[in-house]
Amino acid sequence: MNLSGKYNKKDKYLDFILKKWYKSNIKLVSEVTTMRRRYLTFLFILAFVFSSIISGCSRMDADRPGSRNELLDCNWVLKVDQTIPKKYEDGMTVEHTLVFIAEKEGGTDVSGTYHGAFCLRSKLDISEFSNEIVEMTGGFDVYGFGNDVTFDVISYDISNYTEFGIEEGELGIPPLIDYETMATFTQEMTGTGVLNPYLRGIHEGSLSGGVDVTSGGSAQVPIKIAIKSGKVHVNFPTLDIGRSFEGLLLGVPVDDSSEYDETMNRIEEMMEDAEGKDGSTGEDSGLGGLGDLGGFGGILGQMGTNLPMPDSFPSDDIPVLSDANIINVYENDDKTNVRIMFGTGKEYDEVLEFYQKNFLDKLEEEPRATEIDGGILFMCDAEGYRNITVMIMKDPSKTYKSMVSLDVSKKK
């Protein structure tokens, strides 16, 4: 794979096209084995992520671009290679890595047109949540690539920089730093992601299961860059990490391409790594909605807050608390399997008593109970249903006092 198409004065800039890596007809696996006890525990954790869920020259001085600093003619290379671990309120840590390279050929000023490429990777490892009951491995690993990246570095304008990339109705927060130069642009990001959580019950008789699917697609992503005294800050407004990626703007001799080539090789290696993770088939899907895992929502269902109750859920048979804030809904194609998860302001003991009195005690057969971390899981048999699973637990994110999952499989 070759992405070394580099801008020069004699030829037009060669497009950085993903060759071999991207397959335009990736299909998403349509069905996933039911993973009742331990899988539901993982879904609780995952729901929180997405509801609560990119020296040949002297150093540049403090003058703004256009001032024609007393510098030698050189190439200007913008370089970022940083990993930012983001710990979310539910305790999960997602590692976000950006490798970004761009170059402006020649000149004694940092302003002008730059060309380059980048890779943005987000990775979650759920193994840290393993305990004496369940062993967890995998998580998700998402790569996004910007190719044939072109942008202009201009004088810094705090208003334009602040407002760029924010959603309509939101209020941008101006940076405290008075930057010298900036760039704002929207880039097509093409990528692939693998979702592969696996949960294995440790005790004899425990159920195990997992998901292993890959999806790909593309999306238009806003990016803004701010520069001061040779330090570069790259920000993805739609990526919830609370800070910018940091790097350097270097002046290098006109005939020295080592910095550019080295970073471009690293991006190519990441592309090959992403290509190697493509092992499943399924529908082509977009990466625009990180909240729905770029198409994985067909497996995990819809995630959010205050979601509507699905018509297929049998609330007449299985009661739902009046203050329920539904954060996850799943229905299979024929709606014989439906699941809701919700948070409530009621204490754990109060929720347990409610379901004991209003549902569990009314069953003809006593449900099978299993204690889990911070809660309990009931598996029930009832007329007209193949299985009903009720999970009640204290909210580990402390967004609510308790969490409830109701998973129903109806007889056809």
C-alpha positions as semicolon CSV with decimal commas, in nm:
position;residue;x (nm);y (nm);z (nm)
1;M;0,000;0,000;0,000
2;N;0,147;0,337;-0,093
3;L;0,031;0,668;0,049
4;S;0,348;0,855;-0,020
5;G;0,197;1,072;-0,294
6;K;0,364;1,395;-0,186
7;Y;0,300;1,746;-0,307
8;N;0,568;1,901;-0,526
9;K;0,591;2,208;-0,743
10;K;0,599;2,017;-1,074
11;D;0,302;1,789;-1,024
12;K;-0,043;1,825;-0,883
13;Y;-0,089;1,682;-0,536
14;L;-0,163;1,306;-0,563
15;D;-0,478;1,187;-0,391
16;F;-0,430;0,977;-0,081
17;I;-0,672;0,701;-0,177
18;L;-0,714;0,395;0,035
19;K;-0,616;0,107;-0,194
20;K;-0,692;-0,250;-0,093
21;W;-0,775;-0,140;0,265
22;Y;-1,129;-0,016;0,214
23;K;-1,392;-0,255;0,078
24;S;-1,699;-0,071;-0,031
25;N;-1,946;-0,350;0,034
26;I;-1,872;-0,450;0,392
27;K;-2,175;-0,626;0,535
28;L;-2,267;-0,637;0,899
29;V;-2,338;-0,971;1,063
30;S;-2,715;-0,994;1,094
31;E;-2,756;-1,218;1,395
32;V;-2,568;-1,260;1,724
33;T;-2,591;-1,549;1,972
34;T;-2,806;-1,464;2,274
35;M;-2,584;-1,392;2,574
36;R;-2,814;-1,352;2,868
37;R;-2,651;-1,314;3,207
38;R;-2,296;-1,189;3,144
39;Y;-2,374;-1,013;2,815
40;L;-2,640;-0,797;2,981
41;T;-2,381;-0,685;3,236
42;F;-2,162;-0,563;2,951
43;L;-2,452;-0,383;2,784
44;F;-2,514;-0,190;3,104
45;I;-2,157;-0,065;3,102
46;L;-2,158;0,009;2,728
47;A;-2,482;0,206;2,749
48;F;-2,316;0,450;2,991
49;V;-2,031;0,515;2,752
50;F;-2,268;0,644;2,484
51;S;-2,524;0,821;2,702
52;S;-2,301;1,006;2,933
53;I;-2,108;0,890;2,494
54;I;-1,046;1,205;1,664
55;S;1,700;2,259;1,172
56;G;1,746;2,430;0,869
57;C;1,525;2,709;0,995
58;S;1,510;2,914;1,313
59;R;1,211;2,883;1,550
60;M;0,894;3,074;1,461
61;D;0,864;3,398;1,661
62;A;0,550;3,560;1,801
63;D;0,468;3,764;1,490
64;R;0,149;3,677;1,306
65;P;0,166;3,524;0,957
66;G;0,221;3,763;0,673
67;S;0,484;3,959;0,865
68;R;0,764;3,793;0,663
69;N;0,976;3,687;0,963
70;E;1,350;3,690;0,919
71;L;1,364;3,314;0,854
72;L;1,531;3,100;0,597
73;D;1,322;2,956;0,317
74;C;1,211;2,610;0,432
75;N;0,931;2,354;0,433
76;W;0,676;2,376;0,715
77;V;0,567;2,043;0,867
78;L;0,272;2,009;1,104
79;K;0,310;1,689;1,306
80;V;0,095;1,529;1,578
81;D;0,138;1,182;1,730
82;Q;-0,042;1,156;2,063
83;T;-0,265;0,920;2,259
84;I;-0,519;1,066;2,501
85;P;-0,685;0,827;2,749
86;K;-1,035;0,945;2,832
87;K;-1,198;0,800;3,144
88;Y;-1,575;0,829;3,135
89;E;-1,811;0,853;3,430
90;D;-1,897;0,483;3,413
91;G;-1,533;0,395;3,477
92;M;-1,447;0,290;3,122
93;T;-1,128;0,428;2,965
94;V;-1,115;0,479;2,589
95;E;-0,777;0,552;2,430
96;H;-0,796;0,809;2,149
97;T;-0,486;0,830;1,923
98;L;-0,420;1,087;1,652
99;V;-0,134;1,062;1,402
100;F;-0,145;1,369;1,176
101;I;0,107;1,498;0,921
102;A;0,080;1,793;0,682
103;E;0,334;2,000;0,491
104;K;0,362;2,336;0,317
105;E;0,646;2,348;0,068
106;G;0,875;2,649;0,089
107;G;0,836;2,999;0,226
108;T;0,950;3,203;0,523
109;D;0,608;3,219;0,683
110;V;0,388;2,954;0,843
111;S;0,074;3,065;0,663
112;G;-0,035;2,901;0,339
113;T;-0,174;2,576;0,204
114;Y;-0,083;2,244;0,366
115;H;-0,131;1,888;0,235
116;G;-0,121;1,564;0,431
117;A;-0,310;1,279;0,596
118;F;-0,415;1,154;0,939
119;C;-0,540;0,854;1,135
120;L;-0,773;0,884;1,432
121;R;-0,813;0,567;1,640
122;S;-1,040;0,500;1,939
123;K;-0,996;0,180;2,138
124;L;-1,171;0,027;2,440
125;D;-1,046;-0,277;2,633
126;I;-1,309;-0,415;2,873
127;S;-1,077;-0,666;3,041
128;E;-1,035;-0,431;3,339
129;F;-1,397;-0,505;3,432
130;S;-1,337;-0,876;3,483
131;N;-1,416;-1,003;3,832
132;E;-1,464;-1,323;4,028
133;I;-1,786;-1,399;3,837
134;V;-1,711;-1,311;3,477
135;E;-1,403;-1,272;3,258
136;M;-1,430;-0,993;2,999
137;T;-1,209;-0,952;2,693
138;G;-1,216;-0,741;2,376
139;G;-1,420;-0,422;2,346
140;F;-1,404;-0,207;2,034
141;D;-1,135;-0,069;1,804
142;V;-1,227;0,201;1,551
143;Y;-0,996;0,357;1,289
144;G;-1,077;0,670;1,088
145;F;-0,853;0,798;0,809
146;G;-0,832;1,139;0,644
147;N;-0,665;1,123;0,305
148;D;-0,568;1,399;0,064
149;V;-0,610;1,645;0,351
150;T;-0,578;2,005;0,232
151;F;-0,624;2,317;0,445
152;D;-0,509;2,680;0,471
153;V;-0,334;2,824;0,775
154;I;-0,447;3,182;0,827
155;S;-0,441;3,451;1,097
156;Y;-0,622;3,351;1,414
157;D;-0,978;3,476;1,458
158;I;-1,119;3,379;1,797
159;S;-1,483;3,409;1,690
160;N;-1,452;3,195;1,377
161;Y;-1,240;2,939;1,558
162;T;-1,479;2,909;1,851
163;E;-1,795;2,873;1,644
164;F;-1,658;2,630;1,388
165;G;-1,787;2,273;1,412
166;I;-2,037;2,317;1,695
167;E;-2,395;2,206;1,654
168;E;-2,672;2,457;1,596
169;G;-2,800;2,593;1,925
170;E;-2,484;2,511;2,120
171;L;-2,262;2,777;2,274
172;G;-1,893;2,755;2,190
173;I;-1,636;2,820;2,461
174;P;-1,357;3,057;2,345
175;P;-1,001;2,929;2,413
176;L;-0,809;3,109;2,688
177;I;-0,493;3,111;2,473
178;D;-0,448;3,389;2,217
179;Y;-0,326;3,179;1,925
180;E;-0,134;3,323;1,631
181;T;-0,267;3,119;1,338
182;M;-0,538;2,864;1,271
183;A;-0,708;2,637;1,017
184;T;-1,070;2,521;1,008
185;F;-1,201;2,268;0,757
186;T;-1,429;1,970;0,709
187;Q;-1,268;1,646;0,600
188;E;-1,411;1,318;0,473
189;M;-1,300;1,050;0,717
190;T;-1,317;0,690;0,594
191;G;-1,279;0,408;0,837
192;T;-1,353;0,071;0,983
193;G;-1,432;-0,055;1,329
194;V;-1,450;-0,388;1,508
195;L;-1,679;-0,461;1,801
196;N;-1,566;-0,778;1,979
197;P;-1,664;-0,795;2,348
198;Y;-1,658;-1,146;2,492
199;L;-1,782;-1,246;2,836
200;R;-1,710;-1,585;2,993
201;G;-1,876;-1,702;3,311
202;I;-1,610;-1,839;3,546
203;H;-1,826;-2,068;3,758
204;E;-1,943;-2,405;3,634
205;G;-2,271;-2,382;3,449
206;S;-2,230;-2,011;3,371
207;L;-2,316;-1,887;3,025
208;S;-2,063;-1,728;2,794
209;G;-2,094;-1,534;2,472
210;G;-1,974;-1,245;2,267
211;V;-1,994;-1,033;1,955
212;D;-1,738;-1,015;1,672
213;V;-1,846;-0,785;1,391
214;T;-1,677;-0,533;1,163
215;S;-1,830;-0,236;0,983
216;G;-1,701;0,043;0,761
217;G;-1,807;0,369;0,602
218;S;-1,731;0,739;0,581
219;A;-1,840;1,070;0,726
220;Q;-1,770;1,442;0,696
221;V;-1,582;1,549;1,012
222;P;-1,510;1,908;1,124
223;I;-1,149;1,976;1,230
224;K;-0,989;2,289;1,370
225;I;-0,621;2,360;1,425
226;A;-0,469;2,636;1,636
227;I;-0,098;2,728;1,640
228;K;0,119;2,937;1,871
229;S;0,499;2,956;1,894
230;G;0,540;2,633;1,702
231;K;0,294;2,435;1,914
232;V;-0,005;2,282;1,736
233;H;-0,346;2,197;1,881
234;V;-0,579;1,976;1,671
235;N;-0,940;1,958;1,784
236;F;-1,226;1,735;1,665
237;P;-1,541;1,915;1,790
238;T;-1,756;1,601;1,760
239;L;-1,514;1,382;1,960
240;D;-1,594;1,389;2,331
241;I;-1,249;1,389;2,494
242;G;-1,247;1,734;2,654
243;R;-0,915;1,850;2,507
244;S;-0,710;1,891;2,188
245;F;-0,436;1,672;2,049
246;E;-0,099;1,848;2,069
247;G;0,199;1,850;1,835
248;L;0,456;2,075;1,668
249;L;0,493;2,293;1,359
250;L;0,850;2,250;1,238
251;G;1,061;2,432;0,985
252;V;1,281;2,184;0,797
253;P;1,526;2,220;0,508
254;V;1,359;2,220;0,168
255;D;1,528;1,892;0,067
256;D;1,456;1,714;0,400
257;S;1,143;1,496;0,389
258;S;1,233;1,264;0,679
259;E;0,972;1,397;0,926
260;Y;0,696;1,380;0,667
261;D;0,789;1,036;0,535
262;E;0,834;0,884;0,881
263;T;0,487;0,987;0,995
264;M;0,327;0,889;0,665
265;N;0,477;0,543;0,705
266;R;0,322;0,520;1,050
267;I;-0,021;0,607;0,907
268;E;0,024;0,340;0,639
269;E;0,107;0,084;0,910
270;M;-0,212;0,178;1,095
271;M;-0,408;0,129;0,773
272;E;-0,262;-0,219;0,734
273;D;-0,349;-0,293;1,096
274;A;-0,707;-0,179;1,035
275;E;-0,725;-0,391;0,721
276;G;-0,616;-0,694;0,919
277;K;-0,910;-0,655;1,157
278;D;-1,165;-0,681;0,875
279;G;-1,290;-1,034;0,923
280;S;-1,670;-1,010;0,904
281;T;-1,924;-0,932;0,638
282;G;-2,238;-0,723;0,651
283;E;-2,412;-0,405;0,539
284;D;-2,220;-0,092;0,452
285;S;-2,279;0,171;0,718
286;G;-2,169;0,524;0,802
287;L;-1,935;0,636;1,077
288;G;-2,120;0,961;1,130
289;G;-2,297;0,861;1,449
290;L;-2,050;0,755;1,715
291;G;-2,351;0,723;1,944
292;D;-2,475;0,426;1,745
293;L;-2,127;0,275;1,701
294;G;-2,121;0,341;1,329
295;G;-2,382;0,083;1,240
296;F;-2,344;-0,156;1,533
297;G;-2,676;-0,034;1,669
298;G;-2,847;-0,320;1,487
299;I;-2,691;-0,552;1,743
300;L;-2,684;-0,340;2,055
301;G;-3,003;-0,153;1,983
302;Q;-3,068;0,218;2,015
303;M;-2,886;0,404;2,292
304;G;-2,965;0,745;2,436
305;T;-3,174;0,900;2,712
306;N;-3,551;0,928;2,755
307;L;-3,608;0,686;2,467
308;P;-3,971;0,596;2,388
309;M;-4,112;0,265;2,504
310;P;-4,126;0,024;2,207
311;D;-4,476;-0,095;2,114
312;S;-4,353;-0,454;2,115
313;F;-4,262;-0,448;2,484
314;P;-4,532;-0,629;2,694
315;S;-4,564;-0,369;2,970
316;D;-4,904;-0,515;3,069
317;D;-4,729;-0,837;3,171
318;I;-4,397;-0,694;3,292
319;P;-4,430;-0,364;3,480
320;V;-4,198;-0,069;3,426
321;L;-4,129;0,187;3,699
322;S;-4,307;0,519;3,652
323;D;-3,986;0,728;3,663
324;A;-3,796;0,504;3,419
325;N;-3,548;0,686;3,192
326;I;-3,498;0,439;2,906
327;I;-3,137;0,444;2,780
328;N;-3,133;0,135;2,557
329;V;-3,393;-0,036;2,334
330;Y;-3,340;-0,347;2,124
331;E;-3,588;-0,532;1,897
332;N;-3,509;-0,813;1,655
333;D;-3,659;-0,809;1,305
334;D;-3,981;-0,992;1,390
335;K;-4,004;-0,826;1,734
336;T;-4,015;-1,157;1,919
337;N;-3,712;-1,047;2,122
338;V;-3,727;-0,704;2,284
339;R;-3,511;-0,548;2,553
340;I;-3,523;-0,220;2,741
341;M;-3,276;-0,078;2,993
342;F;-3,357;0,215;3,213
343;G;-3,235;0,418;3,505
344;T;-3,448;0,509;3,805
345;G;-3,421;0,740;4,103
346;K;-3,539;0,466;4,337
347;E;-3,300;0,282;4,567
348;Y;-3,189;-0,071;4,479
349;D;-3,388;-0,235;4,760
350;E;-3,700;-0,042;4,660
351;V;-3,669;-0,154;4,296
352;L;-3,611;-0,514;4,401
353;E;-3,919;-0,506;4,622
354;F;-4,128;-0,357;4,339
355;Y;-4,043;-0,638;4,096
356;Q;-4,071;-0,904;4,362
357;K;-4,423;-0,792;4,452
358;N;-4,555;-0,692;4,110
359;F;-4,399;-0,958;3,888
360;L;-4,174;-1,230;4,033
361;D;-4,416;-1,347;4,307
362;K;-4,693;-1,383;4,048
363;L;-4,506;-1,636;3,833
364;E;-4,620;-1,997;3,842
365;E;-4,260;-2,120;3,862
366;E;-4,000;-1,965;4,088
367;P;-3,742;-1,771;3,884
368;R;-3,376;-1,871;3,882
369;A;-3,175;-1,603;4,064
370;T;-2,805;-1,523;4,018
371;E;-2,615;-1,261;4,215
372;I;-2,398;-1,029;4,005
373;D;-2,168;-0,739;4,086
374;G;-2,389;-0,477;4,252
375;G;-2,716;-0,655;4,183
376;I;-2,914;-0,962;4,092
377;L;-3,041;-1,134;3,777
378;F;-3,361;-1,338;3,744
379;M;-3,437;-1,577;3,457
380;C;-3,807;-1,658;3,436
381;D;-4,048;-1,890;3,257
382;A;-4,399;-1,770;3,177
383;E;-4,684;-1,865;2,950
384;G;-4,642;-1,718;2,601
385;Y;-4,270;-1,649;2,652
386;R;-3,959;-1,852;2,581
387;N;-3,767;-1,657;2,843
388;I;-3,784;-1,339;3,050
389;T;-3,469;-1,192;3,207
390;V;-3,486;-0,926;3,477
391;M;-3,162;-0,763;3,591
392;I;-3,156;-0,511;3,875
393;M;-2,837;-0,342;3,993
394;K;-2,699;-0,029;4,154
395;D;-2,591;0,224;3,894
396;P;-2,207;0,205;3,876
397;S;-2,195;0,547;3,705
398;K;-2,411;0,704;3,982
399;T;-2,615;0,882;3,715
400;Y;-2,919;0,706;3,862
401;K;-2,967;0,524;4,189
402;S;-3,054;0,195;4,020
403;M;-3,056;0,035;3,676
404;V;-3,297;-0,224;3,535
405;S;-3,281;-0,443;3,226
406;L;-3,590;-0,630;3,103
407;D;-3,521;-0,879;2,822
408;V;-3,816;-1,069;2,675
409;S;-3,824;-1,355;2,422
410;K;-4,176;-1,429;2,299
411;K;-4,300;-1,757;2,160
412;K;-4,388;-1,738;1,790
